[in-house]
Amino acid sequence: MSGTRSPSRTAPATDPARTDTRLWRLALILWPFATGAVAINLFLLGLMWQRLGLPVIAPLTALIWALPLGLPATWAAALWARHLIRTAEDGA
């Protein structure tokens, strides 16, 4: 062999269990940020409700409600980030 590389790249072997583990790890990293974003959005929604005569959502109440509501937002953010990573890897 002359020591040159083949022009075609071989695709790395993907293990579904390992991919899911990486997704969960990414979700754990993103969870505080996604939950914080949900809390801010709930609080601002409460401020907009004030215009309709509804009671304002207190910041602590918004934070408490954001804890369970942050899980689906985190999962969606992790899937989106994984998609961006795969797109970047395929384009390289």
VMD Tcl script that builds the backbone (N, CA, C; Angstrom):
set m [mol new atoms 276]
animate dup $m
set s [atomselect $m all]
$s set {name element resname resid chain x y z} {
  {N N MET 1 A 0.838 -1.179 0.000}
  {CA C MET 1 A 0.000 0.000 0.000}
  {C C MET 1 A 0.882 1.240 0.000}
  {N N SER 2 A 0.408 2.258 -0.619}
  {CA C SER 2 A 1.192 3.474 -0.739}
  {C C SER 2 A 1.014 4.406 0.456}
  {N N GLY 3 A 0.139 4.087 1.351}
  {CA C GLY 3 A -0.072 4.929 2.528}
  {C C GLY 3 A -1.103 6.020 2.312}
  {N N THR 4 A -1.812 5.983 1.202}
  {CA C THR 4 A -2.843 6.994 0.959}
  {C C THR 4 A -4.158 6.514 1.514}
  {N N ARG 5 A -4.973 7.448 1.830}
  {CA C ARG 5 A -6.287 7.114 2.376}
  {C C ARG 5 A -7.293 6.928 1.261}
  {N N SER 6 A -8.278 6.145 1.545}
  {CA C SER 6 A -9.364 5.940 0.605}
  {C C SER 6 A -10.221 7.203 0.557}
  {N N PRO 7 A -10.692 7.623 -0.632}
  {CA C PRO 7 A -11.498 8.851 -0.704}
  {C C PRO 7 A -12.864 8.701 -0.044}
  {N N SER 8 A -13.349 7.485 0.110}
  {CA C SER 8 A -14.659 7.315 0.726}
  {C C SER 8 A -14.492 7.068 2.216}
  {N N ARG 9 A -15.332 7.732 2.971}
  {CA C ARG 9 A -15.304 7.558 4.421}
  {C C ARG 9 A -16.204 6.403 4.794}
  {N N THR 10 A -15.776 5.619 5.713}
  {CA C THR 10 A -16.634 4.549 6.204}
  {C C THR 10 A -17.455 5.099 7.354}
  {N N ALA 11 A -18.685 4.706 7.372}
  {CA C ALA 11 A -19.571 5.185 8.422}
  {C C ALA 11 A -19.224 4.486 9.728}
  {N N PRO 12 A -19.201 5.230 10.830}
  {CA C PRO 12 A -18.902 4.585 12.101}
  {C C PRO 12 A -20.049 3.672 12.519}
  {N N ALA 13 A -19.698 2.599 13.175}
  {CA C ALA 13 A -20.725 1.677 13.671}
  {C C ALA 13 A -21.475 2.355 14.801}
  {N N THR 14 A -22.772 2.372 14.719}
  {CA C THR 14 A -23.581 3.002 15.758}
  {C C THR 14 A -24.293 1.929 16.561}
  {N N ASP 15 A -24.203 2.070 17.839}
  {CA C ASP 15 A -24.875 1.168 18.753}
  {C C ASP 15 A -26.079 1.917 19.311}
  {N N PRO 16 A -27.308 1.408 19.099}
  {CA C PRO 16 A -28.493 2.149 19.579}
  {C C PRO 16 A -28.477 2.387 21.084}
  {N N ALA 17 A -27.988 1.432 21.855}
  {CA C ALA 17 A -27.954 1.618 23.310}
  {C C ALA 17 A -26.991 2.746 23.676}
  {N N ARG 18 A -25.870 2.826 22.989}
  {CA C ARG 18 A -24.902 3.879 23.282}
  {C C ARG 18 A -25.444 5.239 22.863}
  {N N THR 19 A -26.173 5.288 21.747}
  {CA C THR 19 A -26.770 6.537 21.296}
  {C C THR 19 A -27.800 7.040 22.296}
  {N N ASP 20 A -28.621 6.124 22.838}
  {CA C ASP 20 A -29.610 6.526 23.840}
  {C C ASP 20 A -28.937 7.023 25.110}
  {N N THR 21 A -27.825 6.395 25.488}
  {CA C THR 21 A -27.106 6.836 26.678}
  {C C THR 21 A -26.566 8.245 26.475}
  {N N ARG 22 A -26.050 8.506 25.278}
  {CA C ARG 22 A -25.546 9.855 24.999}
  {C C ARG 22 A -26.678 10.874 24.993}
  {N N LEU 23 A -27.856 10.469 24.504}
  {CA C LEU 23 A -28.996 11.391 24.485}
  {C C LEU 23 A -29.425 11.723 25.906}
  {N N TRP 24 A -29.452 10.721 26.787}
  {CA C TRP 24 A -29.809 10.981 28.183}
  {C C TRP 24 A -28.776 11.880 28.858}
  {N N ARG 25 A -27.510 11.663 28.542}
  {CA C ARG 25 A -26.460 12.503 29.116}
  {C C ARG 25 A -26.621 13.950 28.642}
  {N N LEU 26 A -26.921 14.115 27.370}
  {CA C LEU 26 A -27.153 15.454 26.829}
  {C C LEU 26 A -28.380 16.089 27.480}
  {N N ALA 27 A -29.427 15.284 27.688}
  {CA C ALA 27 A -30.640 15.805 28.329}
  {C C ALA 27 A -30.356 16.252 29.764}
  {N N LEU 28 A -29.527 15.513 30.472}
  {CA C LEU 28 A -29.188 15.925 31.844}
  {C C LEU 28 A -28.429 17.250 31.867}
  {N N ILE 29 A -27.595 17.458 30.863}
  {CA C ILE 29 A -26.864 18.720 30.788}
  {C C ILE 29 A -27.804 19.873 30.440}
  {N N LEU 30 A -28.759 19.627 29.551}
  {CA C LEU 30 A -29.659 20.685 29.093}
  {C C LEU 30 A -30.815 20.963 30.047}
  {N N TRP 31 A -31.106 20.053 30.981}
  {CA C TRP 31 A -32.292 20.173 31.824}
  {C C TRP 31 A -32.368 21.495 32.599}
  {N N PRO 32 A -31.322 21.957 33.270}
  {CA C PRO 32 A -31.458 23.237 33.997}
  {C C PRO 32 A -31.775 24.416 33.081}
  {N N PHE 33 A -31.192 24.408 31.889}
  {CA C PHE 33 A -31.423 25.522 30.965}
  {C C PHE 33 A -32.835 25.492 30.392}
  {N N ALA 34 A -33.314 24.310 30.017}
  {CA C ALA 34 A -34.672 24.193 29.476}
  {C C ALA 34 A -35.712 24.491 30.550}
  {N N THR 35 A -35.476 24.026 31.761}
  {CA C THR 35 A -36.413 24.295 32.853}
  {C C THR 35 A -36.434 25.783 33.189}
  {N N GLY 36 A -35.291 26.417 33.167}
  {CA C GLY 36 A -35.248 27.867 33.388}
  {C C GLY 36 A -35.994 28.633 32.313}
  {N N ALA 37 A -35.861 28.191 31.068}
  {CA C ALA 37 A -36.584 28.850 29.973}
  {C C ALA 37 A -38.088 28.670 30.135}
  {N N VAL 38 A -38.510 27.482 30.561}
  {CA C VAL 38 A -39.945 27.241 30.784}
  {C C VAL 38 A -40.444 28.127 31.921}
  {N N ALA 39 A -39.659 28.266 32.988}
  {CA C ALA 39 A -40.072 29.099 34.123}
  {C C ALA 39 A -40.223 30.560 33.704}
  {N N ILE 40 A -39.272 31.046 32.925}
  {CA C ILE 40 A -39.362 32.437 32.455}
  {C C ILE 40 A -40.589 32.625 31.575}
  {N N ASN 41 A -40.835 31.675 30.684}
  {CA C ASN 41 A -42.005 31.787 29.804}
  {C C ASN 41 A -43.311 31.730 30.589}
  {N N LEU 42 A -43.380 30.875 31.610}
  {CA C LEU 42 A -44.594 30.835 32.437}
  {C C LEU 42 A -44.804 32.145 33.181}
  {N N PHE 43 A -43.731 32.706 33.723}
  {CA C PHE 43 A -43.850 33.969 34.440}
  {C C PHE 43 A -44.308 35.088 33.508}
  {N N LEU 44 A -43.736 35.153 32.302}
  {CA C LEU 44 A -44.141 36.189 31.352}
  {C C LEU 44 A -45.575 35.963 30.858}
  {N N LEU 45 A -45.970 34.707 30.741}
  {CA C LEU 45 A -47.357 34.414 30.390}
  {C C LEU 45 A -48.300 34.924 31.482}
  {N N GLY 46 A -47.886 34.748 32.737}
  {CA C GLY 46 A -48.680 35.277 33.852}
  {C C GLY 46 A -48.789 36.783 33.812}
  {N N LEU 47 A -47.720 37.449 33.372}
  {CA C LEU 47 A -47.793 38.907 33.248}
  {C C LEU 47 A -48.750 39.318 32.129}
  {N N MET 48 A -48.779 38.554 31.050}
  {CA C MET 48 A -49.713 38.871 29.962}
  {C C MET 48 A -51.156 38.595 30.375}
  {N N TRP 49 A -51.334 37.561 31.228}
  {CA C TRP 49 A -52.691 37.260 31.702}
  {C C TRP 49 A -53.258 38.404 32.524}
  {N N GLN 50 A -52.392 39.184 33.136}
  {CA C GLN 50 A -52.843 40.295 33.965}
  {C C GLN 50 A -53.694 41.260 33.150}
  {N N ARG 51 A -53.385 41.403 31.886}
  {CA C ARG 51 A -54.146 42.277 31.000}
  {C C ARG 51 A -55.592 41.806 30.860}
  {N N LEU 52 A -55.798 40.480 30.953}
  {CA C LEU 52 A -57.150 39.910 30.851}
  {C C LEU 52 A -57.879 39.880 32.189}
  {N N GLY 53 A -57.218 40.338 33.239}
  {CA C GLY 53 A -57.847 40.361 34.551}
  {C C GLY 53 A -57.597 39.101 35.361}
  {N N LEU 54 A -56.781 38.202 34.866}
  {CA C LEU 54 A -56.455 36.984 35.601}
  {C C LEU 54 A -55.329 37.279 36.580}
  {N N PRO 55 A -55.197 36.444 37.629}
  {CA C PRO 55 A -54.125 36.716 38.604}
  {C C PRO 55 A -52.739 36.464 38.001}
  {N N VAL 56 A -51.781 37.217 38.503}
  {CA C VAL 56 A -50.398 37.100 38.042}
  {C C VAL 56 A -49.786 35.828 38.635}
  {N N ILE 57 A -48.934 35.150 37.864}
  {CA C ILE 57 A -48.215 33.983 38.362}
  {C C ILE 57 A -46.950 34.481 39.051}
  {N N ALA 58 A -46.788 34.113 40.303}
  {CA C ALA 58 A -45.596 34.522 41.057}
  {C C ALA 58 A -44.364 33.798 40.500}
  {N N PRO 59 A -43.188 34.406 40.630}
  {CA C PRO 59 A -41.980 33.756 40.113}
  {C C PRO 59 A -41.722 32.380 40.731}
  {N N LEU 60 A -41.964 32.233 42.019}
  {CA C LEU 60 A -41.757 30.936 42.667}
  {C C LEU 60 A -42.749 29.902 42.150}
  {N N THR 61 A -43.988 30.305 41.930}
  {CA C THR 61 A -44.992 29.403 41.375}
  {C C THR 61 A -44.612 28.974 39.963}
  {N N ALA 62 A -44.118 29.907 39.174}
  {CA C ALA 62 A -43.679 29.577 37.815}
  {C C ALA 62 A -42.518 28.590 37.863}
  {N N LEU 63 A -41.607 28.765 38.808}
  {CA C LEU 63 A -40.473 27.851 38.932}
  {C C LEU 63 A -40.919 26.458 39.361}
  {N N ILE 64 A -41.866 26.384 40.270}
  {CA C ILE 64 A -42.380 25.077 40.713}
  {C C ILE 64 A -43.073 24.356 39.561}
  {N N TRP 65 A -43.892 25.082 38.800}
  {CA C TRP 65 A -44.575 24.474 37.652}
  {C C TRP 65 A -43.589 24.105 36.542}
  {N N ALA 66 A -42.476 24.802 36.475}
  {CA C ALA 66 A -41.493 24.534 35.422}
  {C C ALA 66 A -40.733 23.238 35.660}
  {N N LEU 67 A -40.641 22.782 36.892}
  {CA C LEU 67 A -39.902 21.547 37.167}
  {C C LEU 67 A -40.468 20.348 36.390}
  {N N PRO 68 A -41.768 20.056 36.477}
  {CA C PRO 68 A -42.261 18.930 35.660}
  {C C PRO 68 A -42.414 19.286 34.183}
  {N N LEU 69 A -42.754 20.543 33.887}
  {CA C LEU 69 A -42.939 20.931 32.487}
  {C C LEU 69 A -41.614 21.068 31.740}
  {N N GLY 70 A -40.521 21.151 32.468}
  {CA C GLY 70 A -39.218 21.247 31.838}
  {C C GLY 70 A -38.741 19.935 31.232}
  {N N LEU 71 A -39.295 18.811 31.676}
  {CA C LEU 71 A -38.867 17.508 31.147}
  {C C LEU 71 A -39.168 17.340 29.660}
  {N N PRO 72 A -40.404 17.601 29.195}
  {CA C PRO 72 A -40.630 17.479 27.751}
  {C C PRO 72 A -39.845 18.511 26.941}
  {N N ALA 73 A -39.662 19.698 27.499}
  {CA C ALA 73 A -38.875 20.717 26.803}
  {C C ALA 73 A -37.412 20.285 26.703}
  {N N THR 74 A -36.909 19.641 27.751}
  {CA C THR 74 A -35.536 19.145 27.741}
  {C C THR 74 A -35.363 18.042 26.716}
  {N N TRP 75 A -36.320 17.127 26.668}
  {CA C TRP 75 A -36.244 16.021 25.709}
  {C C TRP 75 A -36.268 16.556 24.273}
  {N N ALA 76 A -37.120 17.530 24.021}
  {CA C ALA 76 A -37.179 18.123 22.683}
  {C C ALA 76 A -35.872 18.839 22.345}
  {N N ALA 77 A -35.292 19.532 23.314}
  {CA C ALA 77 A -34.023 20.228 23.080}
  {C C ALA 77 A -32.892 19.234 22.827}
  {N N ALA 78 A -32.893 18.113 23.550}
  {CA C ALA 78 A -31.855 17.099 23.343}
  {C C ALA 78 A -31.983 16.460 21.966}
  {N N LEU 79 A -33.211 16.174 21.535}
  {CA C LEU 79 A -33.405 15.616 20.192}
  {C C LEU 79 A -32.969 16.603 19.122}
  {N N TRP 80 A -33.267 17.867 19.327}
  {CA C TRP 80 A -32.875 18.898 18.364}
  {C C TRP 80 A -31.356 19.021 18.301}
  {N N ALA 81 A -30.710 19.016 19.477}
  {CA C ALA 81 A -29.246 19.118 19.515}
  {C C ALA 81 A -28.603 17.891 18.863}
  {N N ARG 82 A -29.169 16.707 19.109}
  {CA C ARG 82 A -28.633 15.499 18.465}
  {C C ARG 82 A -28.771 15.589 16.953}
  {N N HIS 83 A -29.889 16.120 16.491}
  {CA C HIS 83 A -30.087 16.305 15.047}
  {C C HIS 83 A -29.038 17.261 14.478}
  {N N LEU 84 A -28.777 18.355 15.182}
  {CA C LEU 84 A -27.771 19.306 14.731}
  {C C LEU 84 A -26.378 18.676 14.702}
  {N N ILE 85 A -26.063 17.862 15.683}
  {CA C ILE 85 A -24.759 17.200 15.732}
  {C C ILE 85 A -24.621 16.233 14.561}
  {N N ARG 86 A -25.660 15.442 14.316}
  {CA C ARG 86 A -25.610 14.486 13.195}
  {C C ARG 86 A -25.507 15.211 11.851}
  {N N THR 87 A -26.220 16.314 11.712}
  {CA C THR 87 A -26.133 17.081 10.473}
  {C C THR 87 A -24.729 17.632 10.277}
  {N N ALA 88 A -24.125 18.108 11.348}
  {CA C ALA 88 A -22.766 18.646 11.260}
  {C C ALA 88 A -21.757 17.541 10.933}
  {N N GLU 89 A -21.951 16.367 11.521}
  {CA C GLU 89 A -21.032 15.260 11.249}
  {C C GLU 89 A -21.163 14.764 9.812}
  {N N ASP 90 A -22.371 14.730 9.289}
  {CA C ASP 90 A -22.580 14.250 7.920}
  {C C ASP 90 A -22.034 15.246 6.907}
  {N N GLY 91 A -22.078 16.512 7.228}
  {CA C GLY 91 A -21.627 17.529 6.289}
  {C C GLY 91 A -20.122 17.726 6.285}
  {N N ALA 92 A -19.443 17.161 7.286}
  {CA C ALA 92 A -17.989 17.385 7.392}
  {C C ALA 92 A -17.203 16.548 6.424}
}
mol reanalyze $m
mol bondsrecalc $m
mol representation Tube
mol addrep $m
